[in-house]
Amino acid sequence: MNRLGHITVSEVHGIRRFLYPLSVETVIPDTHRHRRLGLSHPDQSVVPLQVTLGETTGSACRLDFAVSLAPNETIDLLLCTDLPPAVIPDPVRIGAELFRNEQQRFAIEFDPLGMVTSVVYDGVRHLKHAAKIVRNGEESSWISTAAHGPGLPLVARLCSRSLYADGCRAHTRVEITACKSWVNMLHTLETPRPGDQVTFSLPMDPTATIQTCDFGPGGGIYGKLQRDVFSEIVWATEFSDGSAGWSLQTDGRVDYRGRSGIVEYLAQRWCHWIDDDKALAVAIGKVPRECRALKVTLRASGEILVSFRLGDTVADPVTFGLCYHFLNGIPALSAATNPQSILLPPQVSLARISP
């Protein structure tokens, strides 16, 4: 075993983490590129690690790993060669021809555009039909897809390229990881235009008469959706002059209104949707600086919409991102830290690797 360097992970947000997925990029010296790399605690207990090498000699590679941390804990991990591989609980299993993950409890499928088409958790079906992303009301046309998953048990990725009708090119990146029922999505407009509106749509399949929801404007704001009574809740935000003005509306009736600084506000960009046998946490992980309006819409039909609207000045490219966390059978108050855990990951630093 040869020690190459070490990675320091610090939990600074006061949240306990269970096999939390993290990553760091580095350059592996040519002398070690074809040796098996491993990660361990100082007591030599191994850590689940996945190494994705660059395509050229001396290029950067990505280290994906998963660790458990107590609130405010800091740990030092050793990056070594020739360690035995760690056992990954419930690894990602991706087919070579179909981008479908089948873990012990969580199965999910995607189409070539990177859109979620099916989610089953503990035998419970979550979606009515496929999710989609639209720009100014139109979907894009598929160009190509690259899947990185077979043989990589910790993290799998799907990258697709597409084209909108007006010539705007886009690419979508989807990432799933073992140990979590998360789906991270990034959608990038390569040639955005002023005023572009991009909407992520996810059609959940509700079975309860009443659905509970809560939002993160800055204090636990709760609501409910009930067929033929409360059909829609909208959390709308306008960004201007370094602040965020927001409102929460039920069927057009304003129930809450507030304003706060953008930095403080963006740390609370999440919501929950809770049915009787399933739940969804949405963490809005990437709001581009060009965004002037953000709207989250929850409907009694089960449709979850997250919309971004750009301002009059945009730069190339522009990326929007969110994370869906699919859950089952949780009480309305039990997942209070879940979206914050996604939005506020532990800090990771990598010491220089020895040649």
Secondary structure in CASP SS format (residue, H / E / C, confidence):
PFRMAT SS
TARGET T0000
AUTHOR 0000-0000-0000
METHOD secondary structure of the structure
MODEL  1
M C 1.00
N E 1.00
R E 1.00
L E 1.00
G E 1.00
H E 1.00
I E 1.00
T E 1.00
V E 1.00
S E 1.00
E C 1.00
V C 1.00
H C 1.00
G C 1.00
I C 1.00
R C 1.00
R E 1.00
F E 1.00
L E 1.00
Y E 1.00
P E 1.00
L E 1.00
S E 1.00
V E 1.00
E E 1.00
T E 1.00
V E 1.00
I C 1.00
P C 1.00
D H 1.00
T H 1.00
H H 1.00
R C 1.00
H C 1.00
R C 1.00
R C 1.00
L E 1.00
G E 1.00
L E 1.00
S E 1.00
H C 1.00
P C 1.00
D C 1.00
Q C 1.00
S C 1.00
V E 1.00
V E 1.00
P C 1.00
L E 1.00
Q E 1.00
V E 1.00
T E 1.00
L C 1.00
G C 1.00
E C 1.00
T C 1.00
T C 1.00
G C 1.00
S C 1.00
A E 1.00
C E 1.00
R E 1.00
L E 1.00
D E 1.00
F E 1.00
A E 1.00
V E 1.00
S E 1.00
L E 1.00
A C 1.00
P C 1.00
N C 1.00
E C 1.00
T E 1.00
I E 1.00
D E 1.00
L E 1.00
L E 1.00
L E 1.00
C E 1.00
T E 1.00
D C 1.00
L C 1.00
P C 1.00
P C 1.00
A C 1.00
V C 1.00
I C 1.00
P C 1.00
D C 1.00
P C 1.00
V C 1.00
R C 1.00
I E 1.00
G C 1.00
A C 1.00
E C 1.00
L C 1.00
F C 1.00
R E 1.00
N E 1.00
E E 1.00
Q C 1.00
Q C 1.00
R C 1.00
F E 1.00
A E 1.00
I E 1.00
E E 1.00
F E 1.00
D C 1.00
P C 1.00
L C 1.00
G C 1.00
M C 1.00
V E 1.00
T E 1.00
S E 1.00
V E 1.00
V E 1.00
Y E 1.00
D C 1.00
G C 1.00
V E 1.00
R E 1.00
H C 1.00
L E 1.00
K C 1.00
H C 1.00
A C 1.00
A C 1.00
K E 1.00
I E 1.00
V E 1.00
R E 1.00
N C 1.00
G C 1.00
E E 1.00
E C 1.00
S C 1.00
S E 1.00
W E 1.00
I E 1.00
S E 1.00
T E 1.00
A E 1.00
A E 1.00
H E 1.00
G C 1.00
P C 1.00
G C 1.00
L C 1.00
P C 1.00
L C 1.00
V E 1.00
A E 1.00
R E 1.00
L E 1.00
C E 1.00
S E 1.00
R E 1.00
S E 1.00
L E 1.00
Y C 1.00
A C 1.00
D C 1.00
G C 1.00
C C 1.00
R E 1.00
A E 1.00
H E 1.00
T E 1.00
R E 1.00
V E 1.00
E E 1.00
I E 1.00
T E 1.00
A C 1.00
C C 1.00
K C 1.00
S C 1.00
W E 1.00
V E 1.00
N E 1.00
M E 1.00
L E 1.00
H E 1.00
T E 1.00
L E 1.00
E C 1.00
T C 1.00
P C 1.00
R C 1.00
P C 1.00
G C 1.00
D C 1.00
Q E 1.00
V E 1.00
T E 1.00
F E 1.00
S E 1.00
L E 1.00
P E 1.00
M E 1.00
D C 1.00
P C 1.00
T C 1.00
A C 1.00
T C 1.00
I E 1.00
Q E 1.00
T E 1.00
C E 1.00
D E 1.00
F E 1.00
G C 1.00
P C 1.00
G C 1.00
G C 1.00
G C 1.00
I E 1.00
Y E 1.00
G E 1.00
K E 1.00
L E 1.00
Q E 1.00
R C 1.00
D C 1.00
V C 1.00
F E 1.00
S C 1.00
E E 1.00
I E 1.00
V E 1.00
W E 1.00
A E 1.00
T E 1.00
E E 1.00
F E 1.00
S E 1.00
D C 1.00
G C 1.00
S E 1.00
A E 1.00
G E 1.00
W E 1.00
S E 1.00
L E 1.00
Q E 1.00
T E 1.00
D C 1.00
G C 1.00
R E 1.00
V E 1.00
D E 1.00
Y E 1.00
R E 1.00
G E 1.00
R E 1.00
S E 1.00
G E 1.00
I H 1.00
V H 1.00
E H 1.00
Y H 1.00
L H 1.00
A C 1.00
Q C 1.00
R C 1.00
W E 1.00
C E 1.00
H E 1.00
W E 1.00
I E 1.00
D C 1.00
D C 1.00
D C 1.00
K C 1.00
A E 1.00
L E 1.00
A E 1.00
V E 1.00
A E 1.00
I E 1.00
G E 1.00
K E 1.00
V C 1.00
P C 1.00
R C 1.00
E C 1.00
C E 1.00
R E 1.00
A E 1.00
L E 1.00
K E 1.00
V E 1.00
T E 1.00
L E 1.00
R E 1.00
A C 1.00
S C 1.00
G C 1.00
E E 1.00
I E 1.00
L E 1.00
V E 1.00
S E 1.00
F E 1.00
R E 1.00
L E 1.00
G C 1.00
D C 1.00
T C 1.00
V C 1.00
A C 1.00
D C 1.00
P C 1.00
V E 1.00
T E 1.00
F E 1.00
G E 1.00
L E 1.00
C E 1.00
Y E 1.00
H E 1.00
F E 1.00
L E 1.00
N C 1.00
G C 1.00
I C 1.00
P C 1.00
A C 1.00
L C 1.00
S C 1.00
A C 1.00
A C 1.00
T C 1.00
N H 1.00
P H 1.00
Q H 1.00
S H 1.00
I H 1.00
L H 1.00
L C 1.00
P C 1.00
P C 1.00
Q E 1.00
V E 1.00
S E 1.00
L E 1.00
A C 1.00
R C 1.00
I C 1.00
S C 1.00
P C 1.00
END
